[in-house]
Amino acid sequence: MKPEPLRLGVIGLGRIGQIHFSNLRGAIGNAQVVAAADPFSEARDLAANDGITTHATVEALLETPQLDGVVVCSPTDEHANHVAMAAQAGKHVFCEKPLDLSVERVQETLTTVQAAGVQLMLGFNRRFDPHFAKVQSVVRNGGIGDPHMIRITSRDPSPPPIDYIERSGGLFLDMTIHDFDMARYLAASPVTEIYARGSNLVDPAIGEAGDIDSAVCVLSFANGATAVIDNSRKASYGYDQRVEVFGALGMIAAGNERETQHQWLTATGEQRALPKHFFLERYEAAYRLEMQAFVDAIRNEEPVPVTGADGLQALLLGLAAQESMQTNRPVTL
Ligand SMILES: NC(=O)c1ccc[n+]([C@@H]2O[C@H](COP(=O)([O-])OP(=O)(O)OC[C@H]3O[C@@H](n4cnc5c(N)ncnc54)[C@H](O)[C@@H]3O)[C@@H](O)[C@H]2O)c1
C-alpha cells in the first residue's frame, strides 16, 4: 500500500470537474489535488483561489512532479486523448463517462492503458449511490430470487444547453449510458438484445440538433431477465431517479431522495417534498464514494471497481440503441 496520500491532477473544471475537485479537497481520505488544467482562465481561477497550481494544458499538468493519477472531466470528445496522454505518462486515470463515442477509439485507448500498466476507472457514479448499491447487493445475494424484470427511470429536470447536446453523442450515449451500466450492474448477465424508441417532445431545438429527448429501451439478458429503461430530458417535478428489480421471490426498489423527508397529511390530501433537484444534490454521496473507491483501489494496488471494459459495454449498448431506433427493429448483441 502507498503510505502517502495519492497526488492527483484534475483535468477540466466545469460542472463535474468542480464536484470531484472539491471532494478531493476535503471529503476524500488519503488523496490530495496537486494540480488542475483547463484552457479557460475563469475555470482555472477557481482552483488557483484554493492555492492549487493550474495549467492551461494537459501536457503541462502531466509535468507535475510525483503525480500519481488524473481525474478526467473534460468534454466527452477530449476524454480518449486525455486518458491516453496520462496513461503514456504512467499515471492512473479516473475518467468521466463516456470514454469516447467510437468503439475503435475506445478499444485503442484501452490498449494504450493496458500497455502502460496503469489503471483506468470509469465514472459510472450511480453504482456508488447507497440506495442503488443496496438494491444490487440484495439481488446479488439472492434476496429476491432469480431476477425477472428490471425497471429504471431516469429523467432530468431540464435539458442541458444545445451546445452541450451537440457534443454529447446524443441521448443514448450521454444520458442512457448511465442506465445501461445500471442495468448491467443489476442483472449481472450479458445483454443479448435491445429495442429502443425515441422522440423529440421537450424542445424542438434538440430535434434540430439531431437528437431526441424522450426514450424507452427494452433490454433482454442472457439469464432471461428483461429491463425497461425510460428517459426524459425534462421532468417538470425535478430529477426522477428510480430502480426496481422484480424476481422469483420478491421485489426490491429504490426511489427518489427528496429535499426533505416529511409527509404532510390533512383532510384535503397528502403532500411530500419534491425529489432533489439534479445530479449534484441527488448523487452527492455517490460522487464522494466513487472517488474514494478509486483512491483506495490505487493505493491498495487492487483492481478499480468500474473498468474501461464496463465503459465499452455501455457504449456498445448505446450504439445498438441508436441503430434500433433508426431501423425500428430489435438489435442483437
Ligand atoms: N457522471 C456524471 O454524473 C456526469 C455528470 C455531468 C457530466 N459528466 C461528464 O463529464 C464530462 C464533462 O461534463 P461537464 O458537464 O462538466 O462539462 P462542462 O462543459 O461543464 O465542463 C468541461 C470543462 O472542461 C474544460 N475543457 C475543455 N477542453 C479542455 C481541455 N483540452 N483540457 C482541459 N479542460 C478542458 C472546459 O473549459 C470546461 O471547464 C462529460 O463527458 C460528461 O458526459 C458526467
The ligand as a Tripos MOL2 file, in Angstrom:
@<TRIPOS>MOLECULE
LIG
   44    48     1     0     0
SMALL
NO_CHARGES

@<TRIPOS>ATOM
      1 N1        -21.0210   11.1570  -14.0270 N.am      1 LIG1
      2 C1        -21.8700   12.1510  -14.0800 C.2       1 LIG1
      3 O1        -22.8490   12.1930  -13.3510 O.2       1 LIG1
      4 C2        -21.6040   13.2940  -15.0250 C.ar      1 LIG1
      5 C3        -22.3050   14.4920  -14.8550 C.ar      1 LIG1
      6 C4        -22.0090   15.5510  -15.7290 C.ar      1 LIG1
      7 C5        -21.0770   15.3820  -16.7390 C.ar      1 LIG1
      8 N2        -20.4390   14.1980  -16.8790 N.ar      1 LIG1
      9 C6        -19.4440   14.0170  -17.9610 C.3       1 LIG1
     10 O2        -18.3290   14.8350  -17.6430 O.3       1 LIG1
     11 C7        -17.8170   15.4530  -18.8110 C.3       1 LIG1
     12 C8        -17.7940   16.9600  -18.6080 C.3       1 LIG1
     13 O3        -19.1150   17.4120  -18.4450 O.3       1 LIG1
     14 P1        -19.4580   18.8050  -17.7200 P.3       1 LIG1
     15 O4        -20.9310   18.8410  -17.6110 O.co2     1 LIG1
     16 O5        -18.6110   19.0090  -16.5050 O.co2     1 LIG1
     17 O6        -18.9800   19.8180  -18.8860 O.3       1 LIG1
     18 P2        -18.5720   21.3420  -18.7350 P.3       1 LIG1
     19 O7        -18.6760   21.8900  -20.1070 O.co2     1 LIG1
     20 O8        -19.3120   21.9920  -17.6130 O.co2     1 LIG1
     21 O9        -17.0150   21.2940  -18.2900 O.3       1 LIG1
     22 C9        -15.9660   20.8710  -19.1300 C.3       1 LIG1
     23 C10       -14.7170   21.6500  -18.7070 C.3       1 LIG1
     24 O10       -13.6130   21.1140  -19.4480 O.3       1 LIG1
     25 C11       -12.8180   22.2030  -19.8830 C.3       1 LIG1
     26 N3        -12.0260   21.8120  -21.0430 N.ar      1 LIG1
     27 C12       -12.3210   21.9130  -22.3710 C.ar      1 LIG1
     28 N4        -11.2930   21.4630  -23.1060 N.ar      1 LIG1
     29 C13       -10.3200   21.0720  -22.2250 C.ar      1 LIG1
     30 C14        -9.0090   20.5730  -22.3870 C.ar      1 LIG1
     31 N5         -8.4900   20.3370  -23.5880 N.pl3     1 LIG1
     32 N6         -8.2850   20.3190  -21.2660 N.ar      1 LIG1
     33 C15        -8.7980   20.5400  -20.0290 C.ar      1 LIG1
     34 N7        -10.0380   21.0190  -19.8270 N.ar      1 LIG1
     35 C16       -10.7990   21.2780  -20.9130 C.ar      1 LIG1
     36 C17       -13.8160   23.3030  -20.1850 C.3       1 LIG1
     37 O11       -13.1820   24.5870  -20.1960 O.3       1 LIG1
     38 C18       -14.7930   23.1390  -19.0270 C.3       1 LIG1
     39 O12       -14.3740   23.9080  -17.8960 O.3       1 LIG1
     40 C19       -18.7000   14.9900  -19.9740 C.3       1 LIG1
     41 O13       -18.0240   13.9510  -20.6430 O.3       1 LIG1
     42 C20       -19.9510   14.4550  -19.3130 C.3       1 LIG1
     43 O14       -20.5120   13.3590  -20.0260 O.3       1 LIG1
     44 C21       -20.6680   13.1680  -16.0370 C.ar      1 LIG1
@<TRIPOS>BOND
     1     1     2 1
     2     2     3 2
     3     2     4 1
     4     4     5 ar
     5     4    44 ar
     6     5     6 ar
     7     6     7 ar
     8     7     8 ar
     9     8     9 1
    10     8    44 ar
    11     9    10 1
    12     9    42 1
    13    10    11 1
    14    11    12 1
    15    11    40 1
    16    12    13 1
    17    13    14 1
    18    14    15 2
    19    14    16 1
    20    14    17 1
    21    17    18 1
    22    18    19 2
    23    18    20 1
    24    18    21 1
    25    21    22 1
    26    22    23 1
    27    23    24 1
    28    23    38 1
    29    24    25 1
    30    25    26 1
    31    25    36 1
    32    26    27 ar
    33    26    35 ar
    34    27    28 ar
    35    28    29 ar
    36    29    30 ar
    37    29    35 ar
    38    30    31 1
    39    30    32 ar
    40    32    33 ar
    41    33    34 ar
    42    34    35 ar
    43    36    37 1
    44    36    38 1
    45    38    39 1
    46    40    41 1
    47    40    42 1
    48    42    43 1
@<TRIPOS>SUBSTRUCTURE
     1 LIG1         1 GROUP 0 **** ****
